[in-house]
Every structure is written in structure tokens, then in C-alpha cells.
Amino acid sequence: MQIIFDEKLVPELRERYVILELDTVIQPGMEKPMTLFALIDNIDLNTIPKMDNLTKQHQELIDVYKSGKWDSTELIANSLRGSWRGELDEFYDMVLETASFYRTTNEVWTGVRHTTPIEE
């Protein structure tokens, strides 16, 4: 899996690859939020017959996640864990952590996750 940071590339890449929306994030110093996408380029034979359903489920997850429907978010994220050869499990775990945080703190969720740059 590869992460796409430039949304303008998505339409062209969708002609050849499975592209899944991930998250919309903003970091200090950014003027506007950025939406990240996953390019799935290595699909195993077991996934092919389920691909349409998995893609729809993933998009449903993104929709409920961004709208702050935490019960549905947790249900769908847990059901998707292990799909896509496990390549998106780290993302699904992050979605579950975000849902848990906002559910327990009752902070306002805008559908945009605030992050900080990771120093390497």
C-alpha cells in the first residue's frame, strides 16, 4: 500500500488501482486540511471476489467516521480489520482510537483530525 498526499492524482490513479480515502488531517502550519488516500496495488486472489463489497464498506466507514457516528464507526472498522491483506489495519486501529477518544471526552469532532509532524 502506498499513501497518496496529492488529491489531484486520485482520478487518474483510480483508472488503474484501487484507491481508498483514508483521513483528512491538518497540522500546525498548514493552511487547509489535506485528505490522504491509500493506493492498494497488491490484491490477493481471495480479495478479488469481495473487492466491491470491501470498497463500499470502507467508504461507509469513512462517511460515518467523518460524521462522528462512533457506534457505526467502531462496528465497521472492526469488521474491516484483516481485509486488504491487513495493510489498512493500522488505519482502522487509528479510527477506533479516534472514536474512543471523542466518545469518552465529548470534544467537538469536525471530521478533520489534528496531527503533529513526526520527527524521524
N, C-alpha and C positions, 0 to 999 in steps of 0.2 A: 504494500500500500504506500502511496505517496500522498503528501499533503499539498493541496493547491492553495496558494495565497492570493492569486490574481483571478478574481471572479470573471474577468473578461475572457479568460481562456476556456471556461467551462462549456459554453455551447459547442465549440469545435471539438473538444475532447470527448463530449458525450456521444459524438458520432462513432467513436471507436472503442470507448471504455465505459465501464460502469462508474459513474460519478455520484457520490453521495454527499449531501450537505452535512457538515458537522456542527459547527458552532459559530456564533457571531461574538467577537471579542473586541475589547478596546483596552489599550494600555496607556499609561501615562505618556503624554507627548503626542499621542495620535489625535488627529483632528476629528476623525469619524470612525465608527466601528468597521471591522473587517470580517467578512464571512469566509470561513475556511471550509474546504471540501476535501474529500478523500477520493483518490483515484484508485480503483480496485483493478489491478492488472493481472492478477493471478487467481483465476477462479477454478476451483476443483470440480471434477465431474459430478460430485454429489450435490453441489450448489446449483448447477445449471437448471435443473427442473424446478427449483424453488426460488430462482432469482427474481422473478416478477413479484412474488409474494413478499420476499425479504426486502426488496426495494420499496414496496408500498408500506410495509411495516416500519421500515427505517424512516420514511418520510412522515408517517403518522407520529412516530416518536419525536421528530424534530418539531412538528406542529404543536403537540401537547406540551413539550418541554418549553418551547419559546412562549407559550401562553400561560405557563405556570400551573398546569393541571398535574399536580405532583403524584396523585394516585395512579393516573394513567401513565405518566412518565415512568414510574417505577415498574409497573406491570410490563410495559412494552420493552423497556431497557433490559429487564431480567430475561424476558423471552428471547431477545436477540443475542444475548451473550452466547458465544460459541459459534455463531454463524460467521460467514465471511472468513472461514479458517481461523477465527479468533483474532483477526487483525484489528478489529474495531473494539475489542473487549476493554481496552484501556479507556477509550472514549466513553463506552457505555458505563464503566465504573465512575468516570468523572461526572456523567449526567446523574447517576444515582447519588453521588456525594453532594452535588448541587441541589438536587431535590430534597435531600435530607436536611441540608443546611437551611434552605429557605422555608421548609415546613416547620422546623423547630424554632427558628428565630423570628419568623413572621416579618422579615425585612421585605421591602418592596422589590419585586423582580420585574425588570424591564424587557427581558428576553435577550439581553446583552450581558455577557459575562465579563467582569472586570478582572484583568490579569496583570501580572508584572513580568517584565522580561526575565528570562532565566539566564544567569551568568554561567558560562562554561569555562 
